[in-house]
Amino acid sequence: MALLQSQQETIQLLTNEVARMAAVIEVLQARLNKNSSNSSKPPSSDGLKKTKSTRRPSGSKPGGQVGHHGSTLAKTATPDIIIKHPLPEQCDVCFA
């Protein structure tokens, strides 16, 4: 009779411990499942997962498109301003 009572007490203690551990596991799983898209955590805390781009391909090739006439700054023989940048007398790092 005493052995049966002892076993029942042990079973009850272990059942309570399993229930407590299950609650802790549930809390930890909920914490693991949070990321920057479903909580207030910053994106830097998401780890090394590759983020999915929201950009969609336009179908056109990269670079200048056919028919577009671009323009660049043209060289001139007589500039408005000439700024001379003198060479430093010594290096700021090694003082040579």
C-alpha positions in Angstrom: 0.0 0.0 0.0 2.8 2.4 0.9 4.6 1.6 -2.4 1.5 2.4 -4.4 1.0 5.7 -2.6 4.7 6.6 -3.2 4.3 5.8 -6.9 1.2 7.9 -7.2 3.0 10.9 -5.6 5.9 10.4 -7.9 3.6 10.3 -10.9 1.8 13.4 -9.8 5.1 15.3 -9.3 6.3 14.2 -12.7 3.0 15.2 -14.4 3.3 18.6 -12.8 6.9 19.0 -14.0 6.0 18.0 -17.5 3.1 20.5 -17.6 5.5 23.3 -16.3 8.1 22.3 -18.9 5.5 22.3 -21.7 4.5 25.9 -20.7 8.1 27.0 -20.8 8.7 25.4 -24.2 5.5 27.1 -25.5 6.9 30.5 -24.4 10.3 29.9 -25.9 8.8 28.7 -29.2 6.7 31.8 -29.4 9.8 33.9 -28.8 11.7 32.0 -31.6 8.9 32.5 -34.1 9.1 36.3 -33.8 10.9 38.3 -36.4 10.9 41.9 -37.6 7.8 41.4 -39.8 5.5 40.2 -37.0 6.9 42.0 -33.9 8.7 45.2 -33.0 12.1 43.6 -33.3 14.6 45.4 -35.6 15.5 43.7 -38.9 19.1 43.3 -37.8 17.9 40.7 -35.2 16.4 38.4 -37.9 19.8 36.7 -38.3 21.4 35.7 -41.6 18.2 34.9 -43.5 18.1 36.1 -47.0 15.4 38.8 -47.4 12.9 38.5 -50.2 12.9 41.4 -52.6 9.6 43.1 -53.3 10.9 44.4 -56.7 9.4 42.8 -59.8 11.3 42.6 -63.1 10.4 45.2 -65.7 11.4 43.2 -68.7 13.8 45.8 -70.1 17.6 45.3 -70.2 19.8 47.1 -67.7 21.5 50.3 -68.9 20.5 52.9 -71.4 17.4 52.0 -73.4 17.0 52.1 -77.1 15.9 55.5 -78.4 17.1 57.4 -75.3 19.6 60.1 -76.1 21.7 60.7 -73.1 23.9 63.7 -72.4 27.1 64.1 -70.4 29.1 67.1 -69.3 31.1 68.2 -72.3 34.8 69.3 -72.1 35.6 72.9 -72.8 38.7 74.7 -73.9 37.9 77.7 -71.7 36.5 76.7 -68.3 34.8 79.3 -66.1 36.9 78.4 -63.0 40.2 76.6 -62.5 40.9 75.3 -59.0 44.5 74.2 -58.3 44.9 71.5 -55.7 48.5 71.8 -54.4 50.3 68.6 -53.3 50.8 68.3 -49.5 54.2 69.0 -48.2 54.1 65.9 -46.0 51.9 62.9 -45.5 49.3 63.4 -42.7 49.7 59.7 -41.7 53.4 58.9 -41.8 54.8 62.5 -41.9 57.2 61.5 -44.7 
